[in-house]
Amino acid sequence: MPSLNDIRSTFLNFFERNGHRVVESSPLVPRNDPTLMFTNSGMVQFKNLFTGVETRDYKRATTSQKCVRAGGKHNDLDNVGYTARHHTFFEMLGNFSFGDYFKSEAIPFAWELLTKDFGIPKDKLLVTVYHTDDEAANIWKKVAGLTDDRIIRIPTDDNFWRMGPTGPCGPCTEIFYDHGDQIWGGPPGSADEDGDRFIEIWNLVFMQNEQFEDGSMRALDMQSIDTGMGLERIGALLQGKHDNYDTDLMRSLIEASAHATSADPDGPGKVHHRVIADHLRSTSFLIADGVMPSNEGRGYVLRRIMRRAMRHAHMLGAKDPVMYRLVPALVRQMGAAYPELGRAQALIEETLKLEETRFKQTLDRGLRLLDDELTRLPEGANLPGEAAFKLYDTYGFPLDLTQDALREKGRAVDVAGFDVAMAEQKAKARAAWAGSGETKDAAIWFDIAEEHGATEFLGYDTEISEGQILTLVQEGAAVESAGEGQQVQIVVNQTPFYGESGGQVGDTGLIKTESGAARVTDTKKANGVFIHVAEVTLGTISRGQGAQLSVDHDRRSAIRANHSATHLLHEALRRALGEHVAQRGSLNAPDRLRFDFSHGKALTAGEIAQVEREVNDFIRQNTPVETRIMTPDDARALGAQALFGEKYGDEVRVVSMGELEGSGKGTGGQTYSLELCGGTHVGRTGDIGMFALTTETASAAGIRRIEALTGQAAMDELRRVDGELSEIAGILKAQSGDVVNKVRALAEERKALANEVAQLKRQLAMGGGSDEKPKDINGIKLIARRVDGVSGKELGPLVDEMKARLGSGAVVVLAEAEGKATVAAGVTPDLTDRLSAVELVQAATFALGGKGGGGRPDRAQGGAPSLAAADQAIAAVETLIGEKA
């Protein structure tokens, strides 16, 4: 009996032998179709090839595409576990031709694979074709020898595929397997077609037409093939089963669930095990592809799937978290075909455990509160919407869980009443938020968030994606379109652009639509909405259009490197300076990083060198940068550092990087840096390149600031410094290694010469050293003189020296140097009780047009605009002394 892994390999190998490129499954979050919540078929990743927008180096492809149908119009969630063939996660086997081959080859490929490689009896197969597709019917007759009664013509859209209301379309042929008359059901197109006797196993789409708005069609220039065969369905068939959940892969997951819950896999809890097995796959693959549980968009759907599985585990009697314990069984089954499962195993387990731990508290509390509410109601009455909203708003018990719990009791919820209560709460929230003053146009962003929900951020995993333009805003008001040269704020449903937050600047890049293009100059966030600040550079951008969004790669790479280096810097500072170091602000820009931290004094040269060396050590270590989702409390208990000024919700991203030497991180050892952070980061520390600390200064009282560079910018800075050093060495005519000693010698020589010059200036100011006759004013001797070329800082020693020579009396010196005028005065100690140097300075500076001065009674100094009135200033001093004598 072939395993599902064998069947997948057989399919891909068959088409590879027939000239097809085996293409890896695309992520579950579509990058090229903003209208889809999740990838739901094999053709999604090839959409642009079918429409001719994109070309690749192959025209034939084959894939096993992972798919999820649990949200939007493709939602099988409520049926999962109760039917034989409904899943939230499934694999779609497919072969594709992009204008290479068509019906005459696609049909023979399918027939050969099914009847020869898979060995399915020919008499068990029948097909449907679109009722006007004679070409396909004739090929089936020729290739497979099918008779008319086994080629069923279907006149409905069941056998006519469309990409949308307009665009590529075409007939299809579906292949069915007949399980025998012992099973109820009729062939497709019959009254009993909903039975399980005839099961569709493969659909071949012939993309041959283009449909227009008026309903007309024309033949496509490039006619193509798109097929899809569910691995679970063909697996059940080839393993002789009539239920997808009885296949080897699903059975192994069901038995893992049974073992973890100590509940019989085929007993009364059979449906619970099936739900758990299915939801384990969808939640694990979604987490591996970057979707995290949240209260918005894809994250909400993931959380709903997770909690549905966890509720079924609860119904099996599980007291502790179960889901995370089943992940190893899933990785064993599917990890070889999808290595991303293995790479993300730790993240998947941690996320499931966290979510289930928290949800069990919500579930237990919610069920108790629900029972209390029901006891107040008449028998069989529906739960009032207000009560259901209270459970949701106050206790975190979602409406869908309330409905599930009540369904088992034969009751329902007054959904209309719930909606009224929800609307009232939103109105209050809008008024409160709009009045907070966060932005002048706060109200419009709140309204946009209410209408469209939060923006899905895809930028952790990609820099290019498609999105749908939800609205355009100009000057605080929504507009339908914006033309070339106009400034506009663009909101899309999903984006790879990072909105400024947590110290990381917003992304820039391009947004293109069919009718125009816009250059994004910044990205911001408001109320969960990402705002692309842009200028339309070509044509017109309109609301409702599909758009391709591309982030400036080089700029984003530089920002990522600086952000990751900031984390390493933070930890290096803590280890060098002490545990008191904490972040007090940061900037992660493309050209530099800035980091403010608590520390009371300047770093020594040795501390700076230690920090810089340690950061570069961990860059060279080149370990993976890993992200986990935790509660803030759990993250802090683990030792994660919080970011200054950040607001944290119920869950946070915890970014870890670096491995302490000898700790054996892979076996539970110690991580070097662990921080709460919502920003984007490098994949490995080696991607930072290098780290160069450029400045360390004071930012505020008790706060120091470091600025640094990484990658090419750091290299350029080091080259600049090295170039200047070489230039200095050339000027000094010294080797680079001798520059410091040479400069030190020159500095000492300069200091000696400066002292000599100062001494000569003092001598010159004192008359070349000769004795000077002081002026006697009523018994007080005064020396008052103007000198030039003497700076203010040199006047103090000069005044003291002149006082010493005078013995008893006063000295006033007016000096001018480098455009600055200064007055200095001194009074010998025997006269300070009658005469103050401060008064002398003030008398002189006032006469010079200055504002006075200050100092001590024995020596004072002040400034003036100039010495143009020097004689008047000296006269004012003499007058004052005469009055004081």
Solvent accessible surface area in square Angstrom, and as a share of the most:
residue,aa,sasa,rsa
1,M,159,0.71
2,P,52,0.33
3,S,31,0.20
4,L,1,0.00
5,N,52,0.27
6,D,74,0.39
7,I,1,0.01
8,R,14,0.05
9,S,55,0.36
10,T,42,0.25
11,F,0,0.00
12,L,29,0.15
13,N,73,0.37
14,F,0,0.00
15,F,0,0.00
16,E,96,0.43
17,R,156,0.57
18,N,44,0.22
19,G,55,0.52
20,H,7,0.03
21,R,104,0.38
22,V,61,0.35
23,V,24,0.14
24,E,151,0.68
25,S,26,0.17
26,S,19,0.12
27,P,48,0.30
28,L,0,0.00
29,V,6,0.03
30,P,4,0.02
31,R,52,0.19
32,N,21,0.11
33,D,20,0.10
34,P,11,0.07
35,T,99,0.58
36,L,25,0.12
37,M,63,0.28
38,F,6,0.02
39,T,0,0.00
40,N,12,0.06
41,S,26,0.17
42,G,3,0.03
43,M,20,0.09
44,V,6,0.04
45,Q,21,0.09
46,F,0,0.00
47,K,37,0.15
48,N,19,0.10
49,L,7,0.04
50,F,8,0.03
51,T,58,0.34
52,G,49,0.47
53,V,118,0.68
54,E,62,0.28
55,T,123,0.71
56,R,81,0.29
57,D,118,0.61
58,Y,31,0.12
59,K,127,0.54
60,R,50,0.18
61,A,0,0.00
62,T,0,0.00
63,T,0,0.00
64,S,8,0.05
65,Q,1,0.00
66,K,4,0.02
67,C,0,0.00
68,V,2,0.01
69,R,66,0.24
70,A,2,0.02
71,G,12,0.12
72,G,62,0.60
73,K,175,0.74
74,H,62,0.28
75,N,66,0.34
76,D,34,0.18
77,L,1,0.00
78,D,97,0.50
79,N,66,0.34
80,V,0,0.00
81,G,1,0.01
82,Y,133,0.51
83,T,48,0.28
84,A,24,0.18
85,R,45,0.16
86,H,61,0.27
87,H,8,0.04
88,T,0,0.00
89,F,0,0.00
90,F,21,0.09
91,E,0,0.00
92,M,30,0.13
93,L,0,0.00
94,G,0,0.00
95,N,2,0.01
96,F,0,0.00
97,S,0,0.00
98,F,9,0.04
99,G,35,0.33
100,D,64,0.33
101,Y,5,0.02
102,F,35,0.14
103,K,3,0.01
104,S,74,0.48
105,E,67,0.30
106,A,1,0.01
107,I,0,0.00
108,P,38,0.24
109,F,22,0.09
110,A,1,0.00
111,W,16,0.06
112,E,68,0.31
113,L,0,0.00
114,L,0,0.00
115,T,17,0.10
116,K,148,0.63
117,D,55,0.28
118,F,25,0.11
119,G,49,0.47
120,I,6,0.03
121,P,74,0.46
122,K,114,0.48
123,D,107,0.56
124,K,63,0.27
125,L,1,0.00
126,L,13,0.07
127,V,0,0.00
128,T,1,0.00
129,V,0,0.00
130,Y,40,0.15
131,H,73,0.32
132,T,89,0.52
133,D,11,0.06
134,D,78,0.41
135,E,89,0.40
136,A,0,0.00
137,A,1,0.01
138,N,84,0.43
139,I,22,0.11
140,W,0,0.00
141,K,81,0.34
142,K,178,0.75
143,V,55,0.32
144,A,17,0.13
145,G,54,0.52
146,L,6,0.03
147,T,78,0.45
148,D,98,0.51
149,D,112,0.58
150,R,63,0.23
151,I,11,0.06
152,I,34,0.17
153,R,102,0.37
154,I,13,0.07
155,P,87,0.55
156,T,69,0.40
157,D,96,0.50
158,D,98,0.51
159,N,1,0.01
160,F,17,0.07
161,W,59,0.21
162,R,90,0.33
163,M,57,0.26
164,G,26,0.25
165,P,120,0.75
166,T,61,0.35
167,G,16,0.15
168,P,14,0.09
169,C,1,0.01
170,G,0,0.00
171,P,4,0.03
172,C,3,0.02
173,T,0,0.00
174,E,22,0.10
175,I,0,0.00
176,F,20,0.08
177,Y,28,0.11
178,D,24,0.12
179,H,32,0.14
180,G,10,0.10
181,D,119,0.61
182,Q,139,0.62
183,I,44,0.22
184,W,167,0.59
185,G,15,0.14
186,G,9,0.08
187,P,50,0.32
188,P,15,0.10
189,G,56,0.54
190,S,39,0.25
191,A,109,0.84
192,D,61,0.32
193,E,80,0.36
194,D,127,0.66
195,G,8,0.07
196,D,57,0.30
197,R,62,0.23
198,F,24,0.10
199,I,15,0.08
200,E,51,0.23
201,I,6,0.03
202,W,1,0.00
203,N,35,0.18
204,L,1,0.00
205,V,6,0.04
206,F,0,0.00
207,M,1,0.00
208,Q,38,0.17
209,N,23,0.12
210,E,43,0.19
211,Q,26,0.11
212,F,79,0.33
213,E,165,0.74
214,D,117,0.60
215,G,44,0.43
216,S,55,0.35
217,M,80,0.36
218,R,109,0.40
219,A,62,0.48
220,L,27,0.14
221,D,136,0.70
222,M,66,0.30
223,Q,63,0.28
224,S,1,0.01
225,I,0,0.00
226,D,10,0.05
227,T,5,0.03
228,G,16,0.16
229,M,1,0.00
230,G,15,0.15
231,L,0,0.00
232,E,3,0.01
233,R,84,0.31
234,I,0,0.00
235,G,0,0.00
236,A,5,0.04
237,L,21,0.11
238,L,34,0.17
239,Q,12,0.05
240,G,70,0.67
241,K,77,0.33
242,H,59,0.26
243,D,25,0.13
244,N,3,0.01
245,Y,1,0.00
246,D,56,0.29
247,T,0,0.00
248,D,45,0.23
249,L,1,0.00
250,M,0,0.00
251,R,65,0.24
252,S,32,0.20
253,L,0,0.00
254,I,6,0.03
255,E,87,0.39
256,A,21,0.17
257,S,0,0.00
258,A,9,0.07
259,H,157,0.70
260,A,16,0.12
261,T,16,0.09
262,S,108,0.69
263,A,24,0.18
264,D,84,0.44
265,P,31,0.19
266,D,82,0.42
267,G,18,0.17
268,P,146,0.92
269,G,9,0.08
270,K,89,0.38
271,V,44,0.26
272,H,32,0.14
273,H,0,0.00
274,R,14,0.05
275,V,0,0.00
276,I,0,0.00
277,A,0,0.00
278,D,0,0.00
279,H,0,0.00
280,L,0,0.00
281,R,0,0.00
282,S,0,0.00
283,T,0,0.00
284,S,0,0.00
285,F,0,0.00
286,L,0,0.00
287,I,1,0.01
288,A,22,0.17
289,D,18,0.09
290,G,34,0.32
291,V,10,0.06
292,M,33,0.15
293,P,6,0.04
294,S,42,0.27
295,N,108,0.55
296,E,85,0.38
297,G,32,0.31
298,R,10,0.04
299,G,5,0.05
300,Y,90,0.34
301,V,15,0.09
302,L,0,0.00
303,R,18,0.07
304,R,65,0.24
305,I,0,0.00
306,M,0,0.00
307,R,24,0.09
308,R,26,0.09
309,A,0,0.00
310,M,4,0.02
311,R,19,0.07
312,H,8,0.04
313,A,1,0.00
314,H,56,0.25
315,M,78,0.35
316,L,27,0.13
317,G,42,0.40
318,A,12,0.09
319,K,171,0.72
320,D,95,0.49
321,P,23,0.15
322,V,2,0.01
323,M,0,0.00
324,Y,55,0.21
325,R,116,0.42
326,L,4,0.02
327,V,0,0.00
328,P,46,0.29
329,A,11,0.08
330,L,0,0.00
331,V,28,0.16
332,R,180,0.66
333,Q,49,0.22
334,M,0,0.00
335,G,12,0.12
336,A,103,0.80
337,A,40,0.31
338,Y,9,0.03
339,P,71,0.45
340,E,30,0.14
341,L,0,0.00
342,G,37,0.35
343,R,184,0.67
344,A,14,0.11
345,Q,48,0.21
346,A,73,0.57
347,L,32,0.16
348,I,0,0.00
349,E,43,0.19
350,E,43,0.19
351,T,1,0.00
352,L,0,0.00
353,K,95,0.40
354,L,18,0.09
355,E,0,0.00
356,E,2,0.01
357,T,59,0.34
358,R,57,0.21
359,F,1,0.00
360,K,26,0.11
361,Q,122,0.54
362,T,16,0.09
363,L,1,0.01
364,D,53,0.27
365,R,98,0.36
366,G,0,0.00
367,L,46,0.23
368,R,148,0.54
369,L,46,0.23
370,L,1,0.00
371,D,63,0.33
372,D,69,0.36
373,E,37,0.17
374,L,19,0.09
375,T,110,0.64
376,R,171,0.62
377,L,42,0.21
378,P,96,0.60
379,E,167,0.75
380,G,47,0.45
381,A,31,0.24
382,N,83,0.42
383,L,0,0.00
384,P,57,0.36
385,G,2,0.02
386,E,134,0.60
387,A,12,0.09
388,A,0,0.00
389,F,22,0.09
390,K,102,0.43
391,L,4,0.02
392,Y,84,0.32
393,D,67,0.35
394,T,86,0.50
395,Y,60,0.23
396,G,37,0.36
397,F,1,0.00
398,P,20,0.13
399,L,36,0.18
400,D,27,0.14
401,L,8,0.04
402,T,0,0.00
403,Q,54,0.24
404,D,32,0.17
405,A,4,0.03
406,L,0,0.00
407,R,154,0.56
408,E,107,0.48
409,K,107,0.45
410,G,70,0.67
411,R,36,0.13
412,A,49,0.38
413,V,12,0.07
414,D,61,0.32
415,V,61,0.35
416,A,69,0.54
417,G,20,0.19
418,F,12,0.05
419,D,77,0.40
420,V,90,0.52
421,A,15,0.12
422,M,37,0.17
423,A,59,0.46
424,E,102,0.46
425,Q,65,0.29
426,K,83,0.35
427,A,62,0.48
428,K,148,0.63
429,A,44,0.34
430,R,90,0.33
431,A,69,0.54
432,A,72,0.56
433,W,43,0.15
434,A,34,0.26
435,G,66,0.64
436,S,61,0.40
437,G,63,0.61
438,E,105,0.47
439,T,57,0.33
440,K,209,0.88
441,D,29,0.15
442,A,3,0.02
443,A,36,0.28
444,I,27,0.14
445,W,4,0.01
446,F,12,0.05
447,D,57,0.30
448,I,10,0.05
449,A,13,0.10
450,E,71,0.32
451,E,132,0.59
452,H,68,0.30
453,G,24,0.23
454,A,32,0.25
455,T,14,0.08
456,E,39,0.18
457,F,41,0.17
458,L,13,0.07
459,G,3,0.03
460,Y,77,0.29
461,D,84,0.43
462,T,24,0.14
463,E,30,0.13
464,I,98,0.50
465,S,2,0.01
466,E,28,0.13
467,G,0,0.00
468,Q,62,0.28
469,I,1,0.01
470,L,30,0.15
471,T,8,0.05
472,L,0,0.00
473,V,0,0.00
474,Q,41,0.18
475,E,183,0.82
476,G,32,0.31
477,A,54,0.42
478,A,67,0.52
479,V,41,0.24
480,E,109,0.49
481,S,49,0.32
482,A,2,0.01
483,G,22,0.21
484,E,113,0.51
485,G,48,0.46
486,Q,82,0.36
487,Q,115,0.51
488,V,5,0.03
489,Q,47,0.21
490,I,0,0.00
491,V,2,0.01
492,V,0,0.00
493,N,36,0.19
494,Q,1,0.01
495,T,0,0.00
496,P,0,0.00
497,F,0,0.00
498,Y,10,0.04
499,G,0,0.00
500,E,81,0.36
501,S,31,0.20
502,G,20,0.20
503,G,26,0.25
504,Q,0,0.00
505,V,28,0.16
506,G,1,0.01
507,D,1,0.00
508,T,16,0.09
509,G,0,0.00
510,L,59,0.29
511,I,0,0.00
512,K,98,0.42
513,T,20,0.11
514,E,179,0.80
515,S,54,0.35
516,G,5,0.05
517,A,12,0.09
518,A,0,0.00
519,R,84,0.31
520,V,0,0.00
521,T,76,0.44
522,D,36,0.18
523,T,0,0.00
524,K,88,0.37
525,K,86,0.37
526,A,11,0.08
527,N,56,0.29
528,G,34,0.32
529,V,0,0.00
530,F,17,0.07
531,I,9,0.05
532,H,0,0.00
533,V,39,0.22
534,A,0,0.00
535,E,64,0.29
536,V,1,0.00
537,T,66,0.38
538,L,113,0.56
539,G,29,0.28
540,T,51,0.30
541,I,0,0.00
542,S,32,0.20
543,R,120,0.44
544,G,42,0.41
545,Q,41,0.18
546,G,45,0.43
547,A,4,0.03
548,Q,86,0.38
549,L,0,0.00
550,S,30,0.20
551,V,10,0.06
552,D,35,0.18
553,H,106,0.47
554,D,115,0.59
555,R,64,0.23
556,R,2,0.01
557,S,35,0.23
558,A,34,0.27
559,I,0,0.00
560,R,48,0.18
561,A,7,0.05
562,N,4,0.02
563,H,4,0.02
564,S,0,0.00
565,A,0,0.00
566,T,7,0.04
567,H,1,0.00
568,L,0,0.00
569,L,0,0.00
570,H,3,0.01
571,E,14,0.06
572,A,1,0.01
573,L,0,0.00
574,R,36,0.13
575,R,108,0.39
576,A,25,0.19
577,L,26,0.13
578,G,25,0.24
579,E,133,0.60
580,H,97,0.43
581,V,2,0.01
582,A,29,0.23
583,Q,10,0.04
584,R,99,0.36
585,G,19,0.18
586,S,21,0.14
587,L,31,0.15
588,N,1,0.01
589,A,7,0.06
590,P,42,0.26
591,D,79,0.41
592,R,81,0.30
593,L,0,0.00
594,R,61,0.22
595,F,2,0.01
596,D,12,0.06
597,F,0,0.00
598,S,23,0.15
599,H,17,0.08
600,G,71,0.69
601,K,135,0.57
602,A,54,0.42
603,L,13,0.06
604,T,78,0.46
605,A,86,0.67
606,G,50,0.48
607,E,43,0.19
608,I,46,0.23
609,A,46,0.36
610,Q,67,0.30
611,V,1,0.00
612,E,51,0.23
613,R,139,0.51
614,E,35,0.15
615,V,0,0.00
616,N,23,0.12
617,D,63,0.33
618,F,21,0.09
619,I,3,0.01
620,R,160,0.58
621,Q,72,0.32
622,N,63,0.32
623,T,17,0.10
624,P,55,0.34
625,V,22,0.13
626,E,81,0.36
627,T,35,0.21
628,R,58,0.21
629,I,8,0.04
630,M,20,0.09
631,T,21,0.12
632,P,19,0.12
633,D,106,0.55
634,D,68,0.35
635,A,0,0.00
636,R,111,0.41
637,A,92,0.71
638,L,87,0.43
639,G,41,0.39
640,A,7,0.05
641,Q,42,0.19
642,A,42,0.32
643,L,16,0.08
644,F,112,0.47
645,G,69,0.66
646,E,61,0.28
647,K,187,0.79
648,Y,65,0.25
649,G,51,0.50
650,D,94,0.49
651,E,36,0.16
652,V,10,0.06
653,R,49,0.18
654,V,0,0.00
655,V,2,0.01
656,S,3,0.02
657,M,0,0.00
658,G,0,0.00
659,E,50,0.22
660,L,33,0.17
661,E,174,0.78
662,G,83,0.80
663,S,33,0.21
664,G,32,0.31
665,K,38,0.16
666,G,81,0.77
667,T,130,0.76
668,G,74,0.71
669,G,26,0.25
670,Q,104,0.46
671,T,29,0.17
672,Y,6,0.02
673,S,1,0.01
674,L,23,0.11
675,E,5,0.02
676,L,0,0.00
677,C,3,0.02
678,G,36,0.34
679,G,4,0.04
680,T,4,0.02
681,H,28,0.12
682,V,10,0.06
683,G,49,0.47
684,R,103,0.38
685,T,0,0.00
686,G,27,0.26
687,D,87,0.45
688,I,1,0.01
689,G,47,0.45
690,M,42,0.19
691,F,2,0.01
692,A,4,0.03
693,L,24,0.12
694,T,55,0.32
695,T,64,0.37
696,E,28,0.13
697,T,66,0.38
698,A,69,0.54
699,S,46,0.30
700,A,61,0.47
701,A,105,0.81
702,G,42,0.41
703,I,34,0.17
704,R,31,0.11
705,R,69,0.25
706,I,0,0.00
707,E,52,0.23
708,A,1,0.00
709,L,29,0.14
710,T,10,0.06
711,G,22,0.21
712,Q,113,0.50
713,A,38,0.30
714,A,0,0.00
715,M,74,0.33
716,D,71,0.37
717,E,38,0.17
718,L,79,0.39
719,R,152,0.55
720,R,123,0.45
721,V,72,0.41
722,D,85,0.44
723,G,39,0.37
724,E,83,0.37
725,L,65,0.32
726,S,62,0.40
727,E,113,0.51
728,I,75,0.38
729,A,8,0.06
730,G,52,0.50
731,I,129,0.66
732,L,28,0.14
733,K,189,0.80
734,A,24,0.19
735,Q,139,0.62
736,S,62,0.40
737,G,70,0.68
738,D,73,0.38
739,V,8,0.05
740,V,94,0.54
741,N,96,0.49
742,K,84,0.35
743,V,68,0.39
744,R,129,0.47
745,A,55,0.42
746,L,80,0.40
747,A,56,0.43
748,E,109,0.49
749,E,97,0.43
750,R,178,0.65
751,K,138,0.58
752,A,60,0.47
753,L,95,0.47
754,A,49,0.38
755,N,90,0.46
756,E,101,0.45
757,V,71,0.41
758,A,18,0.14
759,Q,65,0.29
760,L,101,0.50
761,K,67,0.28
762,R,48,0.17
763,Q,69,0.31
764,L,139,0.69
765,A,5,0.04
766,M,9,0.04
767,G,41,0.39
768,G,57,0.55
769,G,35,0.34
770,S,70,0.45
771,D,142,0.73
772,E,72,0.32
773,K,189,0.80
774,P,47,0.29
775,K,109,0.46
776,D,94,0.49
777,I,22,0.11
778,N,111,0.57
779,G,62,0.59
780,I,3,0.01
781,K,72,0.31
782,L,4,0.02
783,I,16,0.08
784,A,28,0.22
785,R,42,0.15
786,R,105,0.38
787,V,15,0.09
788,D,92,0.48
789,G,37,0.36
790,V,6,0.04
791,S,33,0.21
792,G,21,0.21
793,K,178,0.75
794,E,34,0.15
795,L,0,0.00
796,G,7,0.06
797,P,66,0.42
798,L,0,0.00
799,V,0,0.00
800,D,62,0.32
801,E,51,0.23
802,M,6,0.03
803,K,24,0.10
804,A,80,0.62
805,R,128,0.47
806,L,17,0.08
807,G,55,0.53
808,S,39,0.25
809,G,1,0.01
810,A,0,0.00
811,V,0,0.00
812,V,0,0.00
813,V,1,0.01
814,L,0,0.00
815,A,1,0.01
816,E,47,0.21
817,A,19,0.15
818,E,169,0.76
819,G,70,0.67
820,K,152,0.64
821,A,6,0.05
822,T,17,0.10
823,V,0,0.00
824,A,1,0.01
825,A,0,0.00
826,G,0,0.00
827,V,0,0.00
828,T,5,0.03
829,P,111,0.70
830,D,85,0.44
831,L,13,0.06
832,T,44,0.25
833,D,124,0.64
834,R,115,0.42
835,L,2,0.01
836,S,24,0.15
837,A,0,0.00
838,V,31,0.18
839,E,63,0.28
840,L,0,0.00
841,V,0,0.00
842,Q,61,0.27
843,A,23,0.18
844,A,0,0.00
845,T,0,0.00
846,F,122,0.51
847,A,38,0.30
848,L,15,0.07
849,G,54,0.52
850,G,15,0.14
851,K,196,0.83
852,G,10,0.09
853,G,32,0.31
854,G,40,0.38
855,G,56,0.53
856,R,134,0.49
857,P,72,0.45
858,D,41,0.21
859,R,74,0.27
860,A,4,0.03
861,Q,69,0.31
862,G,10,0.10
863,G,43,0.41
864,A,17,0.13
865,P,93,0.58
866,S,43,0.27
867,L,3,0.01
868,A,99,0.77
869,A,25,0.20
870,A,8,0.06
871,D,115,0.60
872,Q,110,0.49
873,A,0,0.00
874,I,32,0.16
875,A,50,0.38
876,A,30,0.23
877,V,0,0.00
878,E,43,0.19
879,T,81,0.47
880,L,30,0.15
881,I,0,0.00
882,G,24,0.23
883,E,129,0.58
884,K,74,0.31
885,A,48,0.37
